Amino acid sequence: MENEDKRIEDLINKLMANDSLETAPTNFTEGVMSKIEALSETKTIAYKPLIPKYVWWLLGLGFVALITNIVLNKSSDSSSLTDRYNLPEVSFDLLNNLSVDFSNTLMYATVLLAVMIAIQIPLLKQYFNQKLSY
């Protein structure tokens, strides 16, 4: 066993003596470091809303125009819309006979859920704004 280890060691020494050391090309370290620096520069993701501001302005102006049209074009007679536009009378009494009695526990749980959501949404928004700004 010892004889075989000595033979393997001699073979390795012989191979190492015949093999020369490889040298790195010039500016190798500078080249590697410049590539690492280029990779470390991360692009920041800018916040871009799903609905642009001009769309919100158009929706607001359209809503104001609709309200203004309803107020200014109100007819002098006090007829209802169904009479004015000859629409059929439609009655939705689906929930008229339904009576729901909520327990105090359910109401408290609903209020607590609403409060927790109201607290959690600003916290999540702040967290994601900070995460996207890096």
DSSP file (Angstrom, degrees, kcal/mol; ACC not computed):
  #  RESIDUE AA STRUCTURE BP1 BP2  ACC     N-H-->O    O-->H-N    N-H-->O    O-->H-N    TCO  KAPPA ALPHA  PHI   PSI    X-CA   Y-CA   Z-CA
    1    1 A M     >        0   0    0      0, 0.0     4,-2.0     0, 0.0     5,-0.1   0.000 360.0 360.0 360.0 -44.3    0.0    0.0    0.0
    2    2 A E  H  >  +     0   0    0      1,-0.2     4,-2.0     2,-0.2     5,-0.1   0.855 360.0  54.2 -68.8 -34.4    2.8    2.4    0.9
    3    3 A N  H  > S+     0   0    0      2,-0.2     4,-2.0     1,-0.2    -1,-0.2   0.892 108.4  48.9 -65.0 -40.9    4.7    1.4   -2.2
    4    4 A E  H  > S+     0   0    0      2,-0.2     4,-2.3     1,-0.2    -2,-0.2   0.893 109.7  51.4 -68.6 -39.3    1.7    2.3   -4.4
    5    5 A D  H  X S+     0   0    0     -4,-2.0     4,-2.4     1,-0.2    -1,-0.2   0.892 110.0  50.2 -62.6 -39.4    1.2    5.6   -2.7
    6    6 A K  H  X S+     0   0    0     -4,-2.0     4,-2.4     2,-0.2    -1,-0.2   0.892 109.7  50.6 -65.9 -39.2    4.9    6.4   -3.3
    7    7 A R  H  X S+     0   0    0     -4,-2.0     4,-2.1     2,-0.2    -2,-0.2   0.905 111.5  47.5 -65.8 -41.4    4.6    5.5   -6.9
    8    8 A I  H  X S+     0   0    0     -4,-2.3     4,-2.4     2,-0.2    -2,-0.2   0.898 112.1  50.6 -65.6 -40.3    1.5    7.8   -7.3
    9    9 A E  H  X S+     0   0    0     -4,-2.4     4,-2.5     2,-0.2    -2,-0.2   0.905 110.0  49.4 -64.9 -40.8    3.3   10.6   -5.6
   10   10 A D  H  X S+     0   0    0     -4,-2.4     4,-2.3     2,-0.2    -1,-0.2   0.896 110.8  50.6 -63.5 -40.2    6.3   10.2   -7.9
   11   11 A L  H  X S+     0   0    0     -4,-2.1     4,-2.4     2,-0.2    -2,-0.2   0.921 111.6  47.1 -63.8 -44.0    4.1   10.2  -10.9
   12   12 A I  H  X S+     0   0    0     -4,-2.4     4,-2.5     2,-0.2    -2,-0.2   0.911 111.9  50.2 -65.1 -42.5    2.3   13.4   -9.7
   13   13 A N  H  X S+     0   0    0     -4,-2.5     4,-2.1     2,-0.2    -1,-0.2   0.899 110.9  49.9 -62.0 -40.4    5.7   15.1   -9.0
   14   14 A K  H  X S+     0   0    0     -4,-2.3     4,-1.8     2,-0.2    -2,-0.2   0.918 112.3  47.1 -64.4 -44.3    6.9   14.1  -12.5
   15   15 A L  H  X S+     0   0    0     -4,-2.4     4,-1.5     1,-0.2    -2,-0.2   0.888 112.9  49.3 -64.7 -38.8    3.8   15.6  -14.1
   16   16 A M  H  < S+     0   0    0     -4,-2.5    -1,-0.2     1,-0.2    -2,-0.2   0.859 109.0  52.3 -69.0 -35.2    4.0   18.7  -12.1
   17   17 A A  H  < S+     0   0    0     -4,-2.1    -1,-0.2     1,-0.2    -2,-0.2   0.882 111.9  45.7 -68.7 -37.6    7.7   19.2  -12.9
   18   18 A N  H  < S+     0   0    0     -4,-1.8     2,-0.4    -5,-0.2    -1,-0.2   0.773 101.2  78.9 -76.0 -25.7    7.0   18.9  -16.7
   19   19 A D  S  < S-     0   0    0     -4,-1.5     2,-0.2    -5,-0.2     0, 0.0  -0.668  72.8-144.5 -88.7 135.9    4.0   21.2  -16.6
   20   20 A S        -     0   0    0     -2,-0.4     2,-0.2     1,-0.1    -2,-0.1  -0.641  25.5 -99.8 -95.8 156.6    4.5   25.0  -16.6
   21   21 A L        -     0   0    0     -2,-0.2     2,-0.3     1,-0.1    -1,-0.1  -0.505  34.4-126.1 -74.5 139.1    2.4   27.4  -14.7
   22   22 A E        -     0   0    0     -2,-0.2     2,-0.4     1,-0.0    -1,-0.1  -0.661  21.0-146.9 -85.1 142.2   -0.2   29.3  -16.8
   23   23 A T        -     0   0    0     -2,-0.3     3,-0.1     1,-0.0    -1,-0.0  -0.852  17.0-114.8-109.6 146.9   -0.1   33.1  -16.5
   24   24 A A        -     0   0    0     -2,-0.4     3,-0.1     1,-0.1     4,-0.1  -0.468  38.7-101.1 -75.6 148.8   -3.2   35.3  -16.7
   25   25 A P    >   -     0   0    0      0, 0.0     3,-1.3     0, 0.0     4,-0.2  -0.212  51.4 -80.8 -64.3 162.0   -3.4   37.6  -19.7
   26   26 A T  T 3  S+     0   0    0      1,-0.3    -3,-0.0     2,-0.1     0, 0.0  -0.355 116.0  14.4 -64.9 146.0   -2.5   41.3  -19.2
   27   27 A N  T 3> S+     0   0    0     -3,-0.1     4,-2.1     1,-0.1    -1,-0.3   0.730  83.6 138.4  60.2  26.7   -5.3   43.4  -17.6
   28   28 A F  H <> S+     0   0    0     -3,-1.3     4,-2.4     2,-0.2     5,-0.2   0.944  70.5  45.9 -64.2 -48.2   -7.2   40.2  -16.6
   29   29 A T  H  > S+     0   0    0     -4,-0.2     4,-2.7     1,-0.2     5,-0.2   0.907 113.0  50.1 -63.3 -42.8   -8.1   41.5  -13.2
   30   30 A E  H  > S+     0   0    0      1,-0.2     4,-2.2     2,-0.2    -1,-0.2   0.894 110.9  50.0 -64.2 -39.0   -9.2   44.9  -14.6
   31   31 A G  H  X S+     0   0    0     -4,-2.1     4,-1.7     2,-0.2    -2,-0.2   0.917 112.6  45.9 -64.9 -43.5  -11.3   43.2  -17.2
   32   32 A V  H  X S+     0   0    0     -4,-2.4     4,-2.2     1,-0.2    -2,-0.2   0.926 113.5  49.3 -65.4 -44.3  -13.1   41.0  -14.7
   33   33 A M  H  X S+     0   0    0     -4,-2.7     4,-2.5     1,-0.2    -2,-0.2   0.872 108.7  52.7 -65.1 -36.6  -13.7   43.8  -12.3
   34   34 A S  H  X S+     0   0    0     -4,-2.2     4,-1.9     2,-0.2    -1,-0.2   0.881 110.1  48.7 -66.8 -36.0  -15.1   46.0  -15.1
   35   35 A K  H  X S+     0   0    0     -4,-1.7     4,-1.8     2,-0.2    -2,-0.2   0.886 111.4  49.9 -68.9 -37.6  -17.6   43.3  -16.0
   36   36 A I  H  X S+     0   0    0     -4,-2.2     4,-2.0     2,-0.2    -2,-0.2   0.915 110.5  49.7 -65.7 -42.6  -18.6   42.8  -12.3
   37   37 A E  H  X S+     0   0    0     -4,-2.5     4,-0.9     1,-0.2    -1,-0.2   0.879 108.8  52.8 -64.3 -36.9  -19.1   46.5  -12.0
   38   38 A A  H  < S+     0   0    0     -4,-1.9     3,-0.3     1,-0.2    -1,-0.2   0.871 111.5  46.5 -66.2 -35.6  -21.3   46.5  -15.1
   39   39 A L  H  < S+     0   0    0     -4,-1.8    -2,-0.2     1,-0.2    -1,-0.2   0.828 106.4  58.5 -73.9 -31.2  -23.4   43.7  -13.7
   40   40 A S  H  < S+     0   0    0     -4,-2.0     2,-1.1    -5,-0.1    -1,-0.2   0.690  81.7  93.5 -75.2 -16.9  -23.7   45.4  -10.3
   41   41 A E     <  -     0   0    0     -4,-0.9     2,-0.3    -3,-0.3    -1,-0.1  -0.660  67.2-164.1 -77.6 105.0  -25.3   48.5  -11.8
   42   42 A T        -     0   0    0     -2,-1.1     2,-0.4    92,-0.1    -2,-0.1  -0.661  18.1-120.3 -92.9 146.7  -29.0   47.6  -11.4
   43   43 A K        -     0   0    0     -2,-0.3     2,-0.3     1,-0.0    91,-0.0  -0.695  25.8-131.4 -82.9 133.2  -31.7   49.5  -13.3
   44   44 A T        -     0   0    0     -2,-0.4     2,-0.7    89,-0.1    89,-0.1  -0.661  16.2-128.3 -84.3 141.1  -34.2   51.1  -11.1
   45   45 A I        -     0   0    0     87,-0.7     2,-0.3    -2,-0.3    -1,-0.0  -0.800  21.7-144.2 -91.5 117.3  -37.8   50.5  -11.9
   46   46 A A        -     0   0    0     -2,-0.7     2,-0.3     1,-0.1    87,-0.1  -0.595  21.9-109.8 -82.5 141.1  -39.7   53.7  -12.2
   47   47 A Y        +     0   0    0     -2,-0.3    -1,-0.1    82,-0.1    82,-0.0  -0.541  38.5 178.3 -71.8 127.8  -43.3   53.7  -11.0
   48   48 A K        -     0   0    0     -2,-0.3    -1,-0.0     4,-0.0    -2,-0.0  -0.966  25.2-129.7-132.1 115.5  -45.7   54.1  -13.9
   49   49 A P        -     0   0    0      0, 0.0     4,-0.1     0, 0.0     0, 0.0  -0.248  12.1-128.2 -66.4 153.0  -49.4   54.0  -13.0
   50   50 A L  S    S+     0   0    0      1,-0.2     0, 0.0     2,-0.1     0, 0.0   0.880 102.0  43.4 -66.9 -37.9  -51.7   51.7  -14.9
   51   51 A I  S    S-     0   0    0      4,-0.0    -1,-0.2     2,-0.0     5,-0.1  -0.943  92.4-132.8-110.9 116.4  -54.1   54.5  -15.8
   52   52 A P    >>  -     0   0    0      0, 0.0     4,-1.5     0, 0.0     3,-0.5  -0.141  21.2-110.0 -65.4 163.6  -52.3   57.7  -16.9
   53   53 A K  H 3> S+     0   0    0      1,-0.2     4,-2.6     2,-0.2     5,-0.2   0.857 115.3  59.1 -63.7 -36.8  -53.2   61.1  -15.5
   54   54 A Y  H 3> S+     0   0    0      1,-0.2     4,-2.2     2,-0.2    -1,-0.2   0.836 103.4  52.7 -66.3 -28.8  -54.8   62.4  -18.7
   55   55 A V  H <> S+     0   0    0     -3,-0.5     4,-2.6     2,-0.2    -1,-0.2   0.911 109.1  49.2 -69.7 -41.2  -57.3   59.5  -18.6
   56   56 A W  H  X S+     0   0    0     -4,-1.5     4,-2.6     2,-0.2    -2,-0.2   0.914 111.5  49.8 -62.1 -41.6  -58.3   60.4  -15.0
   57   57 A W  H  X S+     0   0    0     -4,-2.6     4,-2.8     2,-0.2     5,-0.2   0.913 111.0  49.2 -63.0 -41.6  -58.7   64.0  -16.2
   58   58 A L  H  X S+     0   0    0     -4,-2.2     4,-2.5     2,-0.2    -2,-0.2   0.913 111.8  48.6 -64.5 -41.5  -60.8   63.0  -19.1
   59   59 A L  H  X S+     0   0    0     -4,-2.6     4,-2.2     2,-0.2    -2,-0.2   0.910 113.0  48.1 -64.1 -41.2  -63.0   60.8  -16.8
   60   60 A G  H  X S+     0   0    0     -4,-2.6     4,-2.6     2,-0.2    -2,-0.2   0.921 112.7  47.8 -64.3 -44.4  -63.4   63.7  -14.4
   61   61 A L  H  X S+     0   0    0     -4,-2.8     4,-2.6     1,-0.2    -2,-0.2   0.892 111.6  51.0 -64.4 -38.7  -64.3   66.1  -17.1
   62   62 A G  H  X S+     0   0    0     -4,-2.5     4,-2.2    -5,-0.2    -1,-0.2   0.899 111.0  48.4 -64.5 -40.0  -66.8   63.7  -18.6
   63   63 A F  H  X S+     0   0    0     -4,-2.2     4,-2.5     2,-0.2    -2,-0.2   0.922 112.4  47.9 -65.8 -44.2  -68.4   63.2  -15.2
   64   64 A V  H  X S+     0   0    0     -4,-2.6     4,-2.7     1,-0.2    -2,-0.2   0.912 112.0  50.4 -62.6 -41.5  -68.6   66.9  -14.6
   65   65 A A  H  X S+     0   0    0     -4,-2.6     4,-2.5     2,-0.2    -1,-0.2   0.894 110.4  50.0 -63.5 -39.6  -70.0   67.4  -18.0
   66   66 A L  H  X S+     0   0    0     -4,-2.2     4,-2.2     2,-0.2    -2,-0.2   0.931 112.7  45.6 -64.4 -46.1  -72.6   64.7  -17.4
   67   67 A I  H  X S+     0   0    0     -4,-2.5     4,-2.5     2,-0.2    -2,-0.2   0.912 113.8  49.8 -63.2 -42.4  -73.7   66.2  -14.1
   68   68 A T  H  X S+     0   0    0     -4,-2.7     4,-2.9     1,-0.2     5,-0.3   0.905 110.2  50.8 -63.1 -41.4  -73.8   69.7  -15.6
   69   69 A N  H  X S+     0   0    0     -4,-2.5     4,-2.1     1,-0.2    -1,-0.2   0.901 111.3  47.9 -63.3 -41.2  -75.9   68.4  -18.5
   70   70 A I  H  < S+     0   0    0     -4,-2.2    -2,-0.2     2,-0.2    -1,-0.2   0.915 116.1  43.7 -66.3 -42.3  -78.4   66.8  -16.1
   71   71 A V  H >< S+     0   0    0     -4,-2.5     3,-0.8     1,-0.2    -2,-0.2   0.929 119.2  40.9 -70.2 -45.0  -78.6   69.9  -13.9
   72   72 A L  H 3< S+     0   0    0     -4,-2.9    -2,-0.2     1,-0.2    -1,-0.2   0.818 115.2  49.5 -76.9 -30.5  -78.9   72.4  -16.8
   73   73 A N  T 3< S+     0   0    0     -4,-2.1     2,-0.3    -5,-0.3    -1,-0.2   0.108  75.1 137.5 -96.9  22.7  -81.2   70.3  -19.0
   74   74 A K    <   -     0   0    0     -3,-0.8    -3,-0.1     1,-0.1     4,-0.1  -0.538  56.6-122.2 -69.0 126.5  -83.7   69.6  -16.3
   75   75 A S        -     0   0    0     -2,-0.3    -1,-0.1     1,-0.1    -2,-0.0  -0.293  11.8-121.1 -72.1 158.0  -87.1   70.0  -17.8
   76   76 A S  S    S+     0   0    0      2,-0.1     2,-0.2    -2,-0.0    -1,-0.1   0.826  94.0  74.0 -70.5 -31.3  -89.6   72.4  -16.3
   77   77 A D  S    S-     0   0    0      1,-0.1     2,-0.3     2,-0.0    -2,-0.1  -0.519  85.2-128.3 -80.8 155.1  -92.2   69.7  -15.6
   78   78 A S        +     0   0    0     -2,-0.2     2,-0.1    -4,-0.1    -1,-0.1  -0.180  55.8 142.9 -97.5  42.2  -91.5   67.4  -12.8
   79   79 A S        -     0   0    0     -2,-0.3    -4,-0.1     1,-0.1     2,-0.1  -0.474  50.6-112.7 -80.3 154.8  -92.0   64.2  -14.7
   80   80 A S     >  -     0   0    0     -2,-0.1     4,-2.5     1,-0.1     5,-0.2  -0.298  27.3-105.0 -81.1 170.0  -89.9   61.2  -14.0
   81   81 A L  H  > S+     0   0    0      1,-0.2     4,-2.6     2,-0.2     6,-0.3   0.862 120.3  56.7 -63.4 -35.5  -87.4   59.7  -16.4
   82   82 A T  H  4>S+     0   0    0      1,-0.2     5,-1.9     2,-0.2     4,-0.4   0.883 111.9  42.0 -65.9 -36.3  -89.7   56.8  -17.2
   83   83 A D  H  45S+     0   0    0      3,-0.2     3,-0.4     2,-0.2    -2,-0.2   0.898 115.0  50.5 -73.7 -40.3  -92.4   59.2  -18.3
   84   84 A R  H  <5S+     0   0    0     -4,-2.5    -2,-0.2     1,-0.2    -3,-0.2   0.904 122.5  29.6 -66.2 -42.8  -90.1   61.5  -20.1
   85   85 A Y  T  <5S-     0   0    0     -4,-2.6    -1,-0.2    -5,-0.2    -2,-0.2   0.272 107.9-116.7-104.6  10.7  -88.4   58.8  -22.2
   86   86 A N  T   5 +     0   0    0     -3,-0.4    -3,-0.2    -4,-0.4    -4,-0.1   0.894  56.3 163.1  58.7  44.7  -91.3   56.4  -22.3
   87   87 A L      < -     0   0    0     -5,-1.9    -1,-0.2    -6,-0.3     2,-0.1  -0.653  41.2-106.0 -92.4 149.6  -89.5   53.7  -20.4
   88   88 A P        -     0   0    0      0, 0.0     2,-0.5     0, 0.0    -1,-0.1  -0.411  37.3-103.4 -72.4 152.0  -91.4   50.8  -18.8
   89   89 A E        -     0   0    0     -2,-0.1     2,-0.5    -7,-0.0     0, 0.0  -0.639  41.1-171.3 -75.4 123.9  -91.8   50.8  -15.1
   90   90 A V        -     0   0    0     -2,-0.5     2,-0.5     2,-0.0    -3,-0.0  -0.973   4.6-166.7-121.0 131.6  -89.4   48.3  -13.6
   91   91 A S        -     0   0    0     -2,-0.5     2,-0.7     2,-0.0    -2,-0.0  -0.971   7.6-163.7-121.8 128.0  -89.5   47.3   -9.9
   92   92 A F        +     0   0    0     -2,-0.5     3,-0.2     1,-0.1    -2,-0.0  -0.868  25.6 153.4-110.3  96.8  -86.7   45.4   -8.2
   93   93 A D    >   +     0   0    0     -2,-0.7     3,-0.5     1,-0.2     4,-0.4  -0.263  26.0 127.1-114.2  44.0  -88.1   44.1   -4.9
   94   94 A L  T 3  S+     0   0    0      1,-0.2     3,-0.3     2,-0.1    -1,-0.2   0.900  81.4  32.6 -68.6 -39.7  -85.8   41.2   -4.6
   95   95 A L  T 3  S+     0   0    0     -3,-0.2     3,-0.4     1,-0.2    -1,-0.2   0.238  90.8 100.5-102.1  12.8  -84.6   42.0   -1.1
   96   96 A N  S <  S+     0   0    0     -3,-0.5    -1,-0.2     1,-0.2    -2,-0.1   0.909  89.5  36.1 -67.0 -42.6  -87.9   43.5    0.1
   97   97 A N  S    S+     0   0    0     -4,-0.4     2,-0.5    -3,-0.3    -1,-0.2   0.409  97.8 100.3 -90.8   2.0  -89.1   40.4    2.0
   98   98 A L        -     0   0    0     -3,-0.4     2,-0.5     2,-0.0    -3,-0.0  -0.768  50.5-172.4 -93.3 126.3  -85.7   39.4    3.2
   99   99 A S        -     0   0    0     -2,-0.5     2,-0.5     2,-0.0    -3,-0.0  -0.978   0.6-170.8-120.4 126.0  -84.7   40.3    6.7
  100  100 A V        -     0   0    0     -2,-0.5     2,-0.6     2,-0.0    -2,-0.0  -0.961   5.6-163.8-118.1 127.3  -81.2   39.8    7.9
  101  101 A D        -     0   0    0     -2,-0.5     2,-0.3     0, 0.0    -2,-0.0  -0.925  10.6-156.9-114.2 108.6  -80.3   40.1   11.5
  102  102 A F        -     0   0    0     -2,-0.6     2,-0.1     1,-0.1    -2,-0.0  -0.648  14.7-128.0 -85.7 137.9  -76.5   40.5   12.1
  103  103 A S     >  -     0   0    0     -2,-0.3     4,-2.0     1,-0.1     5,-0.2  -0.389  22.4-113.0 -77.5 162.0  -75.1   39.6   15.4
  104  104 A N  H  > S+     0   0    0      1,-0.2     4,-2.7     2,-0.2     5,-0.2   0.870 117.2  56.5 -62.6 -36.4  -72.9   42.0   17.3
  105  105 A T  H  > S+     0   0    0      1,-0.2     4,-2.4     2,-0.2    -1,-0.2   0.910 107.0  48.1 -63.0 -42.5  -70.0   39.6   16.9
  106  106 A L  H  > S+     0   0    0      2,-0.2     4,-2.3     1,-0.2    -1,-0.2   0.899 112.5  48.7 -65.4 -40.6  -70.3   39.7   13.1
  107  107 A M  H  X S+     0   0    0     -4,-2.0     4,-2.5     2,-0.2    -2,-0.2   0.922 112.4  48.2 -65.6 -42.7  -70.6   43.5   13.0
  108  108 A Y  H  X S+     0   0    0     -4,-2.7     4,-2.6     1,-0.2    -2,-0.2   0.903 112.0  49.8 -63.4 -40.6  -67.5   43.8   15.2
  109  109 A A  H  X S+     0   0    0     -4,-2.4     4,-2.4    -5,-0.2    -1,-0.2   0.892 110.9  49.5 -65.3 -39.1  -65.6   41.4   13.1
  110  110 A T  H  X S+     0   0    0     -4,-2.3     4,-2.3     2,-0.2    -2,-0.2   0.916 112.4  47.0 -65.8 -43.2  -66.6   43.3    9.9
  111  111 A V  H  X S+     0   0    0     -4,-2.5     4,-2.4     2,-0.2    -2,-0.2   0.912 112.7  49.9 -65.0 -41.7  -65.5   46.6   11.4
  112  112 A L  H  X S+     0   0    0     -4,-2.6     4,-2.7     2,-0.2    -2,-0.2   0.905 110.0  50.9 -63.4 -41.4  -62.2   45.1   12.6
  113  113 A L  H  X S+     0   0    0     -4,-2.4     4,-2.4     2,-0.2    -1,-0.2   0.914 110.5  49.2 -61.1 -43.0  -61.6   43.6    9.1
  114  114 A A  H  X S+     0   0    0     -4,-2.3     4,-2.3     2,-0.2    -2,-0.2   0.902 112.0  48.4 -64.0 -40.6  -62.3   47.0    7.5
  115  115 A V  H  X S+     0   0    0     -4,-2.4     4,-1.8     2,-0.2    -2,-0.2   0.924 111.4  49.8 -65.6 -43.6  -59.9   48.7   10.0
  116  116 A M  H  X S+     0   0    0     -4,-2.7     4,-2.7     1,-0.2    -2,-0.2   0.901 112.3  47.2 -63.4 -40.9  -57.2   46.1    9.3
  117  117 A I  H  X S+     0   0    0     -4,-2.4     4,-2.3     1,-0.2    -1,-0.2   0.910 110.0  53.5 -66.0 -40.5  -57.5   46.5    5.6
  118  118 A A  H  < S+     0   0    0     -4,-2.3    -1,-0.2     1,-0.2    -2,-0.2   0.824 115.0  41.3 -64.1 -30.4  -57.4   50.3    5.9
  119  119 A I  H  X S+     0   0    0     -4,-1.8     4,-1.3    -5,-0.1    -2,-0.2   0.873 114.5  51.2 -80.4 -39.2  -54.2   50.0    7.9
  120  120 A Q  H  X S+     0   0    0     -4,-2.7     4,-2.7    -5,-0.2     5,-0.2   0.843  99.8  61.6 -72.4 -34.9  -52.6   47.3    5.7
  121  121 A I  H  X S+     0   0    0     -4,-2.3     4,-2.4     1,-0.2     5,-0.2   0.941 106.4  43.9 -62.7 -49.6  -53.0   49.0    2.4
  122  122 A P  H  > S+     0   0    0      0, 0.0     4,-2.4     0, 0.0    -1,-0.2   0.889 114.1  52.0 -62.3 -35.5  -50.9   52.1    3.1
  123  123 A L  H  X S+     0   0    0     -4,-1.3     4,-2.3     2,-0.2    -2,-0.2   0.928 111.8  45.2 -65.2 -43.7  -48.2   49.9    4.7
  124  124 A L  H  X S+     0   0    0     -4,-2.7     4,-2.6     2,-0.2     5,-0.2   0.890 112.1  52.2 -66.0 -38.5  -48.1   47.6    1.7
  125  125 A K  H  X S+     0   0    0     -4,-2.4     4,-2.2    -5,-0.2    -2,-0.2   0.922 111.0  47.0 -63.3 -43.4  -48.0   50.6   -0.6
  126  126 A Q  H  X S+     0   0    0     -4,-2.4     4,-2.3     2,-0.2    -2,-0.2   0.909 112.0  51.3 -63.9 -41.6  -45.1   52.1    1.3
  127  127 A Y  H  X S+     0   0    0     -4,-2.3     4,-2.2     1,-0.2    -2,-0.2   0.934 113.0  43.6 -62.0 -47.5  -43.2   48.7    1.3
  128  128 A F  H  X S+     0   0    0     -4,-2.6     4,-2.3     2,-0.2    -1,-0.2   0.841 111.1  55.0 -71.2 -31.8  -43.6   48.3   -2.5
  129  129 A N  H  X S+     0   0    0     -4,-2.2     4,-1.2    -5,-0.2    -1,-0.2   0.923 111.6  44.8 -63.8 -42.2  -42.6   51.9   -3.1
  130  130 A Q  H  X S+     0   0    0     -4,-2.3     4,-0.7     1,-0.2    -2,-0.2   0.894 113.2  50.7 -66.9 -39.1  -39.4   51.4   -1.2
  131  131 A K  H  < S+     0   0    0     -4,-2.2     3,-0.5     1,-0.2    -2,-0.2   0.877 112.6  45.8 -67.4 -37.0  -38.7   48.1   -2.9
  132  132 A L  H  < S+     0   0    0     -4,-2.3   -87,-0.7     1,-0.2    -1,-0.2   0.709 103.8  63.7 -78.7 -20.4  -39.2   49.6   -6.3
  133  133 A S  H  <        0   0    0     -4,-1.2    -1,-0.2     1,-0.2    -2,-0.2   0.696 360.0 360.0 -79.6 -15.9  -37.1   52.6   -5.6
  134  134 A Y     <        0   0    0     -4,-0.7    -1,-0.2    -3,-0.5    -2,-0.1   0.465 360.0 360.0 -82.8 360.0  -33.9   50.6   -5.0
